Structures are given as structure tokens and as C-alpha cells.
């Protein structure tokens, strides 16, 4: 029985391994989920009735959001507001709760890495008295 020539062996190996080359990366498919940069405030143990949330940062005008129905408010969002330090005050009737914090900012990409948009967001929790 004759031995195959080195040229035939080389051709055979080339044919066998031709399908093993790395495939081109799949094109990036991005969804269109949006996001917005800003600060989320959550009131732990929310007041029973309507309340107001005020956020203040040094050198800026205070920002205010009203919550007329606590079960529907969830987190309150302050768009385009990411100070290095913020004082958050919750006011309901004659009661107040406040906290000064340095929010931890996260980069958010709701459609995944490499897909727009990219937003910066932070979350702060303020405890309500008695909870």
C-alpha cells in the first residue's frame, strides 16, 4: 500500500480545517430602551398622606416634587440632577425627615454594552420617622 504524498496530506488537512477558522462577529443588535440621567429618591416607610420631597445641593436652586398619593409614587426622579452631595428632605403635614448623602453614581446602559443610550443615575433612600 502506497503512502500518501506530503502534498496530498497537506491538501487534506487544509480542507478539514478550513471550517474551523473563527467566524466574523455577529452584527451588534441594539434595542431602543431609553434612559435619563438623574437622581432617584425613595422614601422608606412612606407617609400615610400626601408629601413633598425637596433636594438641595450647594450653590443650586432646590428642586421639589409633590406626591399626592403615596402608594402611587414609588421612587421620585429628579432628572439631570447628580450633585456630589445632596440634602434630601421629606415633608408631610408637620413632620420632616432629612438626610445629607453623597450619592453613588452608576453608569446605566439599558440596551447593553456598546448600544446607546448611556445614562448616569444615583439612588438615595430617606427613612420616614417611625419606620
C-alpha positions as CSV (number, residue, x, y, z in Angstrom):
1,X,0.0,0.0,0.0
2,X,1.4,3.3,-1.1
3,X,1.8,6.2,1.4
4,X,0.0,9.4,0.5
5,X,2.3,12.2,-0.6
6,X,3.0,15.1,1.7
7,X,1.2,17.4,-0.8
8,X,-2.0,15.3,-0.5
9,X,-1.8,15.2,3.3
10,X,-1.4,19.0,3.3
11,X,-4.4,19.5,1.0
12,X,-6.5,17.1,3.1
13,X,-5.6,18.9,6.3
14,X,-6.4,22.3,4.7
15,X,-9.8,21.1,3.6
16,X,-10.5,19.6,7.0
17,X,-9.6,22.7,9.0
18,X,-11.0,25.3,6.6
19,X,-14.3,25.3,8.5
20,X,-12.5,25.9,11.8
21,X,-11.5,29.5,11.2
22,X,-13.1,32.0,13.6
23,X,-16.3,33.3,12.3
24,X,-16.8,37.0,11.9
25,X,-18.5,38.6,14.9
26,X,-22.3,38.9,14.6
27,X,-23.5,42.4,14.0
28,X,-24.5,44.3,17.1
29,X,-28.3,44.5,17.5
30,X,-29.5,47.2,19.9
31,X,-33.0,47.6,21.3
32,X,-34.4,51.1,21.7
33,X,-35.0,51.2,25.5
34,X,-34.4,54.8,26.7
35,X,-33.0,56.2,30.0
36,X,-32.4,59.5,31.6
37,X,-29.6,60.7,33.8
38,X,-30.6,61.9,37.3
39,X,-31.3,61.1,40.9
40,X,-33.9,58.7,42.3
41,X,-35.3,59.3,45.8
42,X,-37.1,56.5,47.7
43,X,-38.8,57.2,51.0
44,X,-38.6,54.2,53.2
45,X,-41.9,53.7,55.1
46,X,-43.7,56.5,53.3
47,X,-46.1,58.9,55.0
48,X,-49.8,58.0,55.0
49,X,-50.9,61.1,53.2
50,X,-49.5,63.5,50.6
51,X,-45.9,64.5,51.0
52,X,-43.2,66.6,49.3
53,X,-39.6,65.8,48.5
54,X,-37.0,68.6,48.3
55,X,-33.5,68.0,47.1
56,X,-30.7,70.6,47.6
57,X,-27.1,70.8,46.5
58,X,-24.7,73.6,47.4
59,X,-25.0,76.6,45.1
60,X,-28.1,75.3,43.3
61,X,-31.8,76.1,43.5
62,X,-33.7,73.4,45.5
63,X,-35.8,71.0,43.4
64,X,-39.3,69.9,44.6
65,X,-41.6,67.1,43.7
66,X,-45.1,66.6,45.2
67,X,-46.5,63.1,46.0
68,X,-50.3,63.5,46.3
69,X,-50.9,59.7,46.7
70,X,-48.1,57.8,48.4
71,X,-49.0,54.3,47.1
72,X,-48.6,55.6,43.5
73,X,-45.3,57.5,44.0
74,X,-42.7,54.8,44.3
75,X,-39.3,56.4,43.6
76,X,-39.3,60.1,42.8
77,X,-37.0,61.1,40.0
78,X,-35.1,64.3,39.6
79,X,-33.7,64.5,36.0
80,X,-30.3,66.0,35.2
81,X,-29.5,66.3,38.9
82,X,-26.4,64.4,40.1
83,X,-24.6,66.5,42.7
84,X,-21.6,65.2,44.6
85,X,-23.5,65.8,47.9
86,X,-27.3,66.3,48.3
87,X,-29.7,67.0,51.2
88,X,-33.0,65.3,50.7
89,X,-35.9,66.4,52.9
90,X,-39.3,64.7,53.0
91,X,-42.2,66.9,54.4
92,X,-45.7,65.6,55.3
93,X,-48.0,67.6,57.4
94,X,-46.0,68.8,60.4
95,X,-43.3,66.1,60.2
96,X,-40.0,66.1,58.4
97,X,-37.2,63.7,57.7
98,X,-33.9,64.7,56.1
99,X,-30.6,63.2,55.1
100,X,-27.5,64.6,53.6
101,X,-25.6,62.0,51.5
102,X,-23.0,61.6,48.7
103,X,-24.9,59.6,46.1
104,X,-23.1,56.7,44.3
105,X,-23.5,57.3,40.6
106,X,-23.9,54.3,38.3
107,X,-23.5,54.1,34.5
108,X,-26.6,52.6,33.0
109,X,-26.9,51.1,29.5
110,X,-30.4,49.6,29.2
111,X,-29.7,48.2,25.8
112,X,-26.4,46.6,26.7
113,X,-22.7,47.4,26.3
114,X,-22.0,49.2,23.0
115,X,-25.6,50.3,22.5
116,X,-26.9,53.8,23.2
117,X,-28.0,55.4,25.3
118,X,-25.6,55.7,28.3
119,X,-27.0,57.4,31.4
120,X,-25.7,58.2,34.8
121,X,-28.1,57.6,37.7
122,X,-28.0,57.5,41.5
123,X,-30.4,56.3,44.2
124,X,-30.9,57.7,47.7
125,X,-33.2,56.3,50.4
126,X,-34.6,58.6,53.1
127,X,-36.2,56.9,56.2
128,X,-39.6,58.2,57.3
129,X,-39.9,58.8,61.1
130,X,-41.4,55.8,62.9
131,X,-40.4,53.2,60.3
